[in-house]
Amino acid sequence: MKRSLVFTTAISSFFVSATTAFSFCGQAQAFSFSGISSGTWGEPTPGSLDVDPTYTGVGTNTFTWGQPSSPSTLPNRLIFNGSSFSGNTDSIFKIGELKYFNETVLKGTSVEFVPLNLNLSLNPSVGINQAFKFKFDLVNTPNTSTNPEDNADFVFLDTNFPAQSFTFAGNKYTFELTGFNPNISQFGIKALEQGTITTSVYARIKTIPEPATIAGLCLLGIYLISQKKSLYNN
């Protein structure tokens, strides 16, 4: 048999083995799940111009911020309502609902960031509870334009927050919020002054490949490369 044919056969065997190993790894880690979510807001972070930050609702699912511009109005509000959910690993599913009320507040009384402490009761029958922390950016405009669209305020999901992981049945997974739309990347919402917007929040549980499997495949690759050098040197 020619040396090139020997190596081609070895390479083919390697890729068959690699594909089988990765498939087995995915089957071992993938699972279907269901559960219930809930969330509470944490301690916010004022911006550099927020000399008199005003807020309520830390530790609850309703967070308010800003001093109302008149006694007849209310402050800005964010309400997170958890929900039941179900899905498969690596698929996107609805994790809850976010309501944003944009009111007119006095300058210097807002905050810039607020964390959401999100709790998942995963597969309740086996009693798995996981807590995760995410951060939302609150963008309050100065309301100086005659165009209502220019005075709209925004809420953004902070995508720079570190990935968070958990272990289930001996395997590791990451949990992430994917935004406000299951089909496209949408990480922000806006509301006009004294307006309200309600949006669904979506998430994903991703599998983490077994380190041992990855390392084993790397070693196989190194071995085959060394074998190729040996074949051509002989």
C-alpha positions as CSV (number, residue, x, y, z in Angstrom):
1,M,0.0,0.0,0.0
2,K,1.3,3.5,-0.9
3,R,2.3,5.7,2.0
4,S,-0.2,8.4,0.9
5,L,-3.0,5.8,1.0
6,V,-1.9,4.7,4.4
7,F,-2.1,8.2,5.7
8,T,-5.4,8.9,4.0
9,T,-6.9,5.8,5.6
10,A,-5.6,6.9,9.0
11,I,-7.0,10.4,8.5
12,S,-10.4,9.0,7.5
13,S,-10.4,6.8,10.6
14,F,-9.5,9.8,12.7
15,F,-12.4,11.9,11.5
16,V,-14.8,9.0,11.9
17,S,-13.6,8.6,15.5
18,A,-13.7,12.4,16.1
19,T,-17.2,12.7,14.8
20,T,-18.4,9.7,16.9
21,A,-16.7,11.1,20.0
22,F,-18.3,14.5,19.6
23,S,-21.7,13.0,18.8
24,F,-21.5,10.8,21.9
25,C,-20.4,13.9,24.0
26,G,-23.4,15.9,22.7
27,Q,-25.8,13.0,23.5
28,A,-24.3,12.6,26.9
29,Q,-24.7,16.3,27.8
30,A,-27.9,17.3,26.0
31,F,-31.2,17.1,27.9
32,S,-34.7,18.4,27.9
33,F,-35.7,20.6,30.8
34,S,-38.6,22.5,32.3
35,G,-38.9,24.8,35.3
36,I,-40.0,28.1,36.7
37,S,-38.2,31.4,36.8
38,S,-38.3,34.4,39.1
39,G,-36.2,37.6,39.4
40,T,-35.4,40.4,41.8
41,W,-33.6,43.6,41.2
42,G,-30.3,44.4,42.9
43,E,-28.5,47.5,44.1
44,P,-28.2,49.9,41.2
45,T,-25.1,52.0,40.1
46,P,-25.7,55.7,39.5
47,G,-24.0,57.5,36.6
48,S,-21.4,60.2,37.0
49,L,-24.1,62.9,36.6
50,D,-26.6,61.3,39.0
51,V,-25.8,63.5,42.0
52,D,-29.0,62.6,43.8
53,P,-30.0,59.0,42.7
54,T,-33.5,58.0,43.8
55,Y,-34.7,54.5,43.6
56,T,-36.8,51.8,45.3
57,G,-37.5,48.1,44.9
58,V,-34.1,46.5,45.6
59,G,-34.9,42.8,46.4
60,T,-38.3,42.8,44.6
61,N,-39.4,42.3,41.0
62,T,-40.3,46.0,40.6
63,F,-37.6,48.6,40.4
64,T,-38.2,52.3,40.2
65,W,-35.8,55.2,39.7
66,G,-35.7,58.9,39.3
67,Q,-37.5,61.7,41.1
68,P,-40.9,62.5,39.3
69,S,-41.0,65.9,37.6
70,S,-44.4,66.6,39.2
71,P,-46.4,65.1,42.1
72,S,-48.9,63.7,39.6
73,T,-46.4,61.5,37.9
74,L,-44.6,58.3,38.9
75,P,-40.9,57.4,38.6
76,N,-39.5,55.1,35.9
77,R,-40.3,51.4,36.5
78,L,-38.9,48.1,35.5
79,I,-41.0,45.0,36.3
80,F,-39.7,41.5,35.7
81,N,-42.2,38.7,35.8
82,G,-40.9,35.1,35.7
83,S,-42.7,32.3,34.0
84,S,-42.7,28.6,33.5
85,F,-40.4,27.4,30.7
86,S,-39.3,24.3,28.8
87,G,-36.9,23.5,26.1
88,N,-33.8,21.6,25.0
89,T,-30.1,22.5,25.5
90,D,-28.7,24.9,22.9
91,S,-32.2,26.1,21.9
92,I,-33.7,29.6,22.7
93,F,-36.7,29.7,25.0
94,K,-38.7,32.4,26.8
95,I,-37.6,32.9,30.4
96,G,-39.9,35.8,31.5
97,E,-41.4,39.1,30.7
98,L,-40.1,42.7,31.2
99,K,-42.3,45.7,31.5
100,Y,-40.8,49.2,31.2
101,F,-42.6,52.4,32.2
102,N,-40.8,55.5,31.0
103,E,-41.8,58.6,33.1
104,T,-40.3,62.1,33.2
105,V,-37.9,62.5,36.1
106,L,-35.7,65.3,37.4
107,K,-32.1,65.5,36.1
108,G,-29.5,64.0,38.4
109,T,-31.9,61.6,40.1
110,S,-31.6,58.6,37.8
111,V,-29.3,55.6,37.9
112,E,-27.2,54.1,35.1
113,F,-27.2,50.3,35.8
114,V,-29.3,47.8,37.7
115,P,-28.6,44.1,38.2
116,L,-31.2,41.4,37.9
117,N,-30.9,38.4,40.1
118,L,-32.5,35.6,38.1
119,N,-33.4,32.4,39.8
120,L,-34.3,29.2,37.9
121,S,-36.1,26.3,39.6
122,L,-34.9,23.8,37.0
123,N,-36.7,20.5,36.7
124,P,-38.6,21.1,40.0
125,S,-39.3,17.4,40.6
126,V,-35.6,16.9,41.4
127,G,-35.2,20.2,43.3
128,I,-32.5,22.0,41.3
129,N,-32.3,25.8,41.9
130,Q,-29.8,28.0,40.2
131,A,-29.2,31.7,40.6
132,F,-27.7,33.9,37.9
133,K,-26.9,37.7,37.8
134,F,-27.4,39.9,34.8
135,K,-27.1,43.7,34.3
136,F,-29.3,46.2,32.5
137,D,-28.2,49.6,31.2
138,L,-30.7,52.5,31.7
139,V,-30.3,55.3,29.3
140,N,-32.3,58.4,30.2
141,T,-32.4,61.3,27.6
142,P,-32.5,64.9,28.6
143,N,-35.9,65.5,27.0
144,T,-34.8,68.7,25.1
145,S,-36.3,67.9,21.7
146,T,-39.7,68.7,20.3
147,N,-39.6,65.3,18.6
148,P,-41.0,62.6,21.0
149,E,-38.8,59.9,19.4
150,D,-35.7,61.9,20.3
151,N,-36.8,62.0,24.0
152,A,-37.4,58.2,24.2
153,D,-35.4,56.4,26.9
154,F,-33.8,53.0,26.6
155,V,-33.1,49.8,28.5
156,F,-30.3,47.5,27.3
157,L,-29.2,44.1,28.3
158,D,-25.5,44.2,29.1
159,T,-23.9,41.6,26.8
160,N,-20.4,42.1,28.3
161,F,-21.4,40.3,31.5
162,P,-19.3,37.1,32.1
163,A,-20.9,33.8,31.1
164,Q,-22.3,31.9,34.0
165,S,-22.3,28.1,34.4
166,F,-23.9,25.4,36.4
167,T,-23.6,21.6,36.8
168,F,-26.4,19.1,36.2
169,A,-26.1,15.3,36.3
170,G,-22.3,15.7,36.4
171,N,-22.1,17.8,33.2
172,K,-21.5,21.5,32.9
173,Y,-23.6,24.1,31.1
174,T,-23.8,27.8,30.6
175,F,-26.9,29.9,31.0
176,E,-27.3,33.2,29.1
177,L,-29.9,35.8,28.2
178,T,-30.1,36.1,24.4
179,G,-32.2,39.3,24.4
180,F,-35.7,40.3,23.6
181,N,-36.3,38.5,20.3
182,P,-35.9,34.8,19.6
183,N,-35.0,35.2,16.0
184,I,-32.7,38.2,15.8
185,S,-30.1,39.9,18.1
186,Q,-32.2,42.5,20.0
187,F,-30.6,43.6,23.2
188,G,-32.4,46.9,23.7
189,I,-35.9,48.3,24.1
190,K,-37.2,51.9,24.1
191,A,-40.3,53.7,25.4
192,L,-41.5,57.3,24.7
193,E,-41.9,59.7,27.6
194,Q,-44.9,58.5,29.8
195,G,-45.0,55.4,27.6
196,T,-44.9,51.7,28.3
197,I,-43.4,48.7,26.5
198,T,-43.7,45.0,27.4
199,T,-41.3,42.5,25.9
200,S,-40.5,38.8,26.4
201,V,-37.0,37.9,27.6
202,Y,-35.3,34.9,26.0
203,A,-32.5,32.6,27.2
204,R,-30.4,29.6,26.3
205,I,-28.7,26.8,28.1
206,K,-25.6,25.7,26.2
207,T,-23.6,22.6,26.6
208,I,-19.9,22.7,27.5
209,P,-17.8,20.0,25.8
210,E,-16.1,17.6,28.1
211,P,-12.4,18.7,28.5
212,A,-11.3,15.1,28.5
213,T,-12.9,14.5,25.1
214,I,-11.4,17.6,23.6
215,A,-8.0,16.8,25.0
216,G,-8.2,13.2,23.7
217,L,-9.0,14.4,20.2
218,C,-6.2,16.8,20.3
219,L,-3.8,14.1,21.3
220,L,-5.1,11.9,18.4
221,G,-4.4,14.8,16.0
222,I,-0.9,15.2,17.3
223,Y,-0.3,11.5,17.0
224,L,-1.5,11.4,13.4
225,I,0.6,14.3,12.4
226,S,3.7,12.6,13.9
227,Q,2.8,9.4,12.0
228,K,2.6,11.4,8.7
229,K,6.1,12.8,9.3
230,S,7.3,9.3,10.1
231,L,5.8,7.8,6.9
232,Y,7.5,10.4,4.7
233,N,10.8,10.2,6.5
234,N,11.0,6.4,6.0
